[in-house]
């Protein structure tokens, strides 16, 4: 009989109940358990039932949060292969040397972090001994994203392994002398060791996801078998607050990236205090990752807790662990047994009785020391579960104590992230705890010694044998010698030299046409990686959809709505285009993975990422620095460039400053080409430099930033004079003179040099005509393809001069003998052309689009900013008037004539 008090099916449930009586029986059973055993028992049964359903593959909403206990019970933990005692001693040496390195460096005031590695030592050691595949075996090995603040521990292990010496450890954070170690993982500073820069928090997890995804991309396109590569990202629980840290979780689950594992060191502390003082970060992260579709493994408690869980026959202990906020768990770490008995156990009769069975030593062992992330067996079980799980990425939430083994002055203290050294007495206590054979007499003049068991010791032999079995040292970066990529056929580039005749072509379209030709190249075409953040149609790239395909590991499981059209939306498992949706950060992470494939996988790929220029450097400049740090190569293309070219879009789309930001990045070669043939020449030279035969002294580890415009205009032919290609690449060449433009200036006419970049050169060319026709002034027009490259060359000349070497900057060479003053103009703020002002011998002035953008027509916007042709004429006349070469009244007359 149906209980009238039982919970009834929701009226909102759209599924008809085929057996209401059976449903009522289940509900009545739940009511009975609740009444007889209490709501906690009922909740327990419901959770276990849901877990069973999930494990059986029954389609139910996932359980987002489980109890605050280990996912893998002690009884199910596999035995750890190898010698646990030796691994314990290796870890002890690494802990010691990491702390010694930072402490010894503290006398120089260079800083360093001790507490992070102290909490995470076993998370790394277990991986190095049993899981992380090196670069010397078949395939590419694993990719390791090391938590930046843990770098001293990685250096300490490399020292034990013989890859670093004491002098290098003593030069931690002191690189200027040439034999130092960078503070954090920096491939550009230590390229044989570090693969991935990670200390700009949030970028590591984002990049790791896209690296795992790119590994699959290479495999699905038949370029490299990456089945043996696994991506491991070591992260902090505080780091997960960065929006980039969780931005791509759904992508990883959606594409079933089971070649990816996040290991989050949940020491419950960030830089200033608790991560979630009044809440539980582990539970929050579990729900977030489970909701996104990840496999979650919680490794929270050490084996000392097994006795407590066996005594928990009522579930009171598990309930209490769910209730206690993180900051209180941190407090227990620093308090005595009496406090813990009172605060943790005292509020529940069942826990009071449990505590009576526990000694003070047992309570302190559990609450001070025993965490899952500090035990090799617990960590090994979690890692094994992660690599064996199929169909989804895994996150391991490993609970640790920040500052573990460093003594009472460090462990769980809010300030421990900023604490840079231990005293001699603290080191001696640490030595005793770790049972290291270091004598008091080894502390000479109060300086803590480094410790090493000897190159032929059992510890070092074991360490090296384990690494040999796993494919060589780790972490490690390898650039295997590969032949330069062959240059594409000259025809693809030369086709732009003749111009477009009367046809209007925007430089954005010119770039896309060039790429369409290059991806057809038999030798290198498959190595192009087009990346676009859901704006392919804006940039005229939809024609590439059916020919190249959009990458999807699922292929195309539907019939596209535009299948009957020529340029239909085609997804394919071996698709070449990475169309990322609306995520500039994700697209940049794609670009970084592709641009460093030459080192990660020994396969040179040629990525180009095309985006609204306003939403590139402004939004993701931190990733551009990451790209430079990681020695990436490729083409970033800022389309719809400039402050005045996007008619009607307005302030948020009007880019007047991306070249300024790009100029700050030493690895970025920033170009603002005006014409299609310039685009082709720059791309051709970029391919040579980054992927072909670089010239002596040229750094191949650079990337190119090209700004291209959406303003269709006739494209001129390349001038047939010497030095044009050199000038395009170096940043400046004379496009025409007044005479070569068909202008016959009067005898002794004043002359001015107009320098323009990008779309601004068209205003300069119109101004050239107005100056001649209406003011009897001769103007020569120069194309400044790269203000920043001109500046860098000039800076190098200045540096050479300090060394006693005579060298003339290229900009001065190019303008040598040019008559009259120089007026520079661009569609960017004046700061862009003003980069070269101090090296120009002629009188200098500039025009630019400073200030906020606005919505209007191109003509109105250019008049507003004072960069249109008429404004250039007035500025030129004013400059000549100051020199006494035209009448001052001419400036006023021109201003009134043009309505300025």
C-alpha positions, 0 to 999 in steps of 0.5 A: 500500500502506498504511504501517503506521506512518502515523497511523490514524483516531481510534477516537473518530471517529464518522464511517465512513471511506468510502475508507480507502485514500485517507485513508492516502495523505493521511496518508502524504503528511504523514509524507513531508513531515515526514521530508523537509522537517521538522515546520515545513514539514509544519505550514506546509502543514497551516495553508495547507490549513486556510486554503484549506478555510475560505476555500472554505466547507468545514465544518471547525473553524476555525483559531484561530491563524495566523502572527505576520504581517499577515493582508493581505500587502503585495502585496494592500494597496489604494492609499490614496486621498487625499493621504498626505503631507498626512495625514502632516502632519495626524497630526504636528500632532495628535501634537504638540498632544496632547503639548503639551496634557498637558505644559502641564497638568502644572504644575497637577498634573491629570495626563493620558496621552501615550503611548496616543495616540502609539501609536494616532494612525494608527488614528484618523487613517485612520478620520477621513480615509476611513471614519468617517461623520459625523452630517450626512449621511443616516442616523445616521452611525457610532458611535465608541467612542474609547479613553479614554486617547487623548482628548488626540489627539482634542482635538488634531484638533478644535483643528486642525479649528477646533472647539476653541481654545487656551484650551480646550486649556489647560483640559484636565482643568480644567472648574470655570471653565466652558471646560475639557475633561474628562479622558476621553470624557464626554458629560455634560461635553462633549455636543456632542463625545462620544457614548460614555463609555469610560474605565471599561475593559471597558464600551466593548467591551460597549456597542459590541456591544450598540449594533451589535445595537440598530442592527439591532433598530431596522431590523428593527422598521421604526423607523430605517434603520441600514444606513449606520451602523457601530460602531467600538470602539477598545480597548487590548490590556490592556483586553481582560483585563476580563471585560466586554470579551469577555463578548458576543463570541459574541452579536456573531458569532451575530447576524452583526453585520458592522456592528461593528469592534473596533480593538485597539491592541496596543502590548503594554503596560498601565498597569504593564508588559507585557500578556503578558510571557511570552506573546503577547497578539495570538495569544491575542486572535486565538484568542479572537475566531476561536473566538467566530466573528469575522473577524480581521485582524492588522496587525502589521508595517510595510513595512520588514519586507517585505525580511526576509520575502522573505529568509525562505525557510525559515520561520525568521523566522516561527517566531522571531516566534511564539516571542519573548514580548511583553516581549522584543519590547518590550525590542528596542524599546529596545536597539541592533542588536548586542543584537538580532542576538545575541538575536533572530537568533543562535539559528538558523543560518538567521537568523544568515545572514539578519542578515548581509544586514541593516545595523544601520540596517535592523535598528533601523528594523524593530525600533524603528519599523516596526509595522503600526499606524503606517502609513496603508497598512496601517491602511487595508487593514485597515479596508477589509477590515473594512467589506467583510466580511459575515456576521461582526464584525471585530476588527483587531489592530494592533501599535504602540509605546506612546509612538511618536515621543515619544523614547527616554525614552517609547517602550516604557518600562514607566512611560510610562503614568504619564509626564505631560510631555516636556522642552523638549529632548524636544519639540525632538527630536520636532519634528525627527522630525515635521518641524514648522515650530516655531522654538526661539524659539516656546518662550517661558519654557520653555513648549511652544507649540501648533502650527497650520498656519493655518485656510486651510492645505492641511492644514486644508482637506484635513481639513475636505474629507475630513470634509465628504465623510464627513458632517461632523465626528467624533466628534460628538454630535447631538440633533436637534430632535424633537417631544415624544412624545405622552402615552399615554391617561390611561385606562392610568394612571387604571385603578389609581386605584380599587385592586384591591378584594379582589384581591391584586396585587403592585406588580411585577404592577401595573407589568407590567399598566401596561406591557401597556396602554402598549405598545398605545398607537397613538402611542408603543407601538412605542417601548417596549423591554422588556428582561429577563435571562431572568426574564420568567416570574418577573416575570409577563411571559410574557403579552407573549411572543406579543403583542410577540415576543422579538427575534431576527434569525433569527426563529423557525426551530423550532416552540416546545415550548409552541406549543399554549399561549396564552402560548407562546415566540415569537421574531420578527425584528421582536420587541419584547422583548429577552430577553438570557439570564442577563446583567445586564451585557448587559441594561444595555448594551441599556438604554444603547443604547436609552435614548440612541437619541434622540441616536444615531439621533434616535429616542426609545425608552422602555426598561424593564429589569426585574431582580432588584433585588439583581442590578442596582445591586450587580452593574452599578452601573458601567454605571448610571454609564455610563448617566448619563454618556451622558445615557440616559433610561428606566426601571430596575425592581428587581423582587422588591425588599426584604430580606424579601419573597423567601421562602426565597431567602436572603442573595444574593437579599435586597436591602437596599441598592439604593436606597443605591447608586442615591442616589449617582448624580445622574442616577438618580431612585430611587422605592420605591412602595408601591401600584399607583397610585403606580407608575402616577403615577411612570411617567406623570410619568417619561414626561412629564419624559423624553419629553414637555414637561419643566417649566422647569429640569427635566433631561430627561437622567435615568433612573428606578429603581423598586423593585417587590415580589413580595408580593401584597396588596390595592391601595388606591384613591388618596386623594381629597385634594389634593396626592397626585400632587405628593407621590408625585412629590416623595417624600412624602404622607400616606396617611391619618390615624388618623381617616380610617383609621376609628380614634377615638383617646381625647381627648388621645391621644399621636400619632405619624407613621409614614413607610413606603416600599414594602412596609413601609407595610403593616406601618405600617398594621397597626401603626397599628391595633395602636397604636390598639386596644391602646395608645391611641396615634393614628398617621398613616401617610405613604407615602415614595415617594422618600427620595432625591428628598426629600434632593435637594430638601433639599440644593437648599434648603440651596444656595439658602440659601447664595446668600441665597435662602429656600427650605423643603425639601419634606419640611419643608413636608409634615410641617409641623404634624404632631403627635408624633415621626416613625418611619420604616420600610422594607424596606431598611437604616436608612440609606435613610430616614435620608437625610432625618433632618436636615431633619425638625423632629420627633423622628426615629427609624427602623427598617430591615433592616440586616445580611445577608439570610436564608432564611425566611418573610416573617413570620420575616424581618421579626421577625428584622430588627425591622421587622414591625408589632409591632416598629414598635409597640414602637419607637413606644411607646419613642419616645413614652416618651422624650418622656414621652407614654406610660409607660415600662412600656408599652414593656416590656409591649409587648415581652413581649406580642409576644414580642420 
